[in-house]
Amino acid sequence: MSAQGIGYAAAVVLAAVFALAAVAKLRDLDATADGFEALGLPSPAVFAAVIPLAEVGIVTLLLIVPAAGAIAALVTLAFFTTFLVGRLRAGVHAPCACFGSVRALPLSGADVLRNVLLIVLALASLPADRPGGVSPTDAAVVLVVTAAGMAVLRLVRRR
């Protein structure tokens, strides 16, 4: 087990999540813009076009220069999480639109928890200074921790 291996495995998992989010948004830009508008974002059509491209950039960085990608993911997730908390405090319950129009559940603390779990993955990615170096143990550790986080998130969503 190594910090490099765990870091890169975490970067790959985080890249997969950002890729899914970007593709989901890009599949239907109009629905994404509508979702962003319901959340109260200014210029929702602009954000619907720009955010997925930024997410693709983060995916690329995570896979090629993982520490830089982790920093970009941390900044982006900090912004997204702060925005979600602000929307929740304002009483907004529109669907998150974090994954385009794929998910129609109302905004909740589970969305914030999901972002916190993604922030943990980004922090775990920081020690990775290059692609590779992942042992089977490194991959297993990251996958088990990710699965545990997803299980907790499912439990929270059921409440």
N, C-alpha and C positions, 0 to 999 in steps of 0.2 A: 504494500500500500504506500502511495506517495501523494504529497500535496499536489504535485503536477498532474498525476493521473486522475485523482478525484476532481481536481479543478477542471481538467478538460472534459471529463465525463459530465460534470455539472454544466459546463458551457454547451455541450452538445444537446443535453436535455432542454436547457433554456432556449437554445436556438430553435429547437423543434417547436416549442410553445410560441415563440415569436413568429415563426414561419406560418403556423396554423392561424394565428391571429391576423397576420397580413393577408393571407390567401382568403380567409373568410370575409375580410373587409373588401378586398378587391373584386370578389365574385359578384358583388352587388353594391356598387358605389352609391347608388341612389338610396338604397335601404340603410346603408351605413351613415349617409348624410342625414337621413331622417332620424336615425337613432341618436346621432350626435346633437341634432337640433332638440330632440326631446330631453336630452340631458342638459340643455342650456348652453352648449358650446357656441361661441360666436363664429360666424363664417363656417358653418358645418360642412358645406361642400368642399371648401378648401382643406379643412382638417381631414375629411374623408379621403381625399386624394394624397395628402402629404403623410399622414400617420403610417399607412401601410408601407410607403416607400422608406420611411425612417426605420420601420421594423425590419424590412428586408436588409437595410444597411447594418442593423444590429446583428442580424443573423450572420451576415458575411463576416463581420468583425469577430463575433464569437467563435466562428469556425477557423478563421485564419490568424487572428491576433487576439486570442481569448481574453487576456487581461484588459485590453482596450475595449473589447466588446462587453465585458462585465461592467466596466465603468459606464459605458453608454447605456447599458441596460439598467444599471442602478439609477442613473439620472432620470431616465425615461419612466421607470417604475415609481420613483419618488414623486415625479410630477403627476402621473396617472393616479397614484394612491391619494395624494393630497387633493386632487380634483374630486375623486370619488367620495372621500370623507366630507368635503365641502358640500357636495350634492346631497349626501345623506342627511347632513345637518340642516340643509335647506328644505328637507322634506320631499325631495325628488325621488320617485320610485319607478321611473321609466327603466326599461331594460338597459343593461350596461353598454351594449354595443362594442364591448371589448373584443369580441370575436364576431364582429359584423352582425348580421341579422340571424345568425345561427341559433342564438340563445335568446329566449323571450322572457326569462324570469325577471321580476322586478329587481332593481338595484338593492343590494343588502350588504350587511356586514360580511357576508361570505365572499363578496367580490374584493373587499379590502383584505380579508384573510388570504385569499388566493394570491393577491399581489405581495403580501408579506412573505408567503412561501416562495414566490418567484424571486423576491429580494434575497432570501436565504440562498437560493441557487446562484444568484449573481455574486454574492459574497464568497460562496464556495468556489466560484470560477476565477477569482482574482489571482490565486497562486499559479495558474496555468500561464506560462510564458510562451508556449508554442503549441501547435497541434500535436496530438499523439501522447504516447507515454502512458496509456491507460491499460492497467492490468485487469484481468477478470475480477479480481477482488475490488479494485477501484470502481469498476462499472457496477458490480453488485451492490456496493455500499450506496452509491448514488441512486440506483434504481430502487433499493429498499426504502431509503429515506424519502424519495419522491413518491413512492406508492403509499407510504404511511401518511405523508402530507395530503395526498389525494383522498385517502380514506377519512381523515379528519375533516377535510373540506366537505365531503359527501355527508358526513354526520351533521355538520353545521347547517348545510343546506336543507336537510330534512326537518329541522326544527322550525 
